[in-house]
Amino acid sequence: MTRNLLPKTRWTVTRTPGLAPSPAAHPASCAQLRRELQRLKDELHAAYAAGRPGTAHALRLVLNEAEALAWQTPFPHLFFPVLAEEKAAALVAWQERQAAVRPRAREISFAA
């Protein structure tokens, strides 16, 4: 026969300071927040992908990463726009740098 050595206590769920409440706590406001973040993601995607062929998929990944990081904060609706804008601008700058380097690399490799 085994004895349970743990004291009989009632477990209560406490919220750790600094962490966002779970989505189950406020389903209506959370659903509205998700819709707003998705709308903003769509707007940023359209703005940054316009006139840049081949950017759509990488931009989606960058925006998803920004959203995931924002949801880890207490205020995702405040952090997401800044994170998304910063990451999208960094992606565009990186792609422009890559486009500038690629033609030179081809020219150099064929030079005798």
ABEGO torsion letter per residue (X at the ends): XBBBABBBBBBBBBBBBGBBBBAAABAAAAAAAAAAAAAAAAAAAAAAABGBBGAAAAAAAAAAAAAAAAAABABAAAAAAAAAAAAAAAAAAAAAAAAAAAAAAAAAAABX
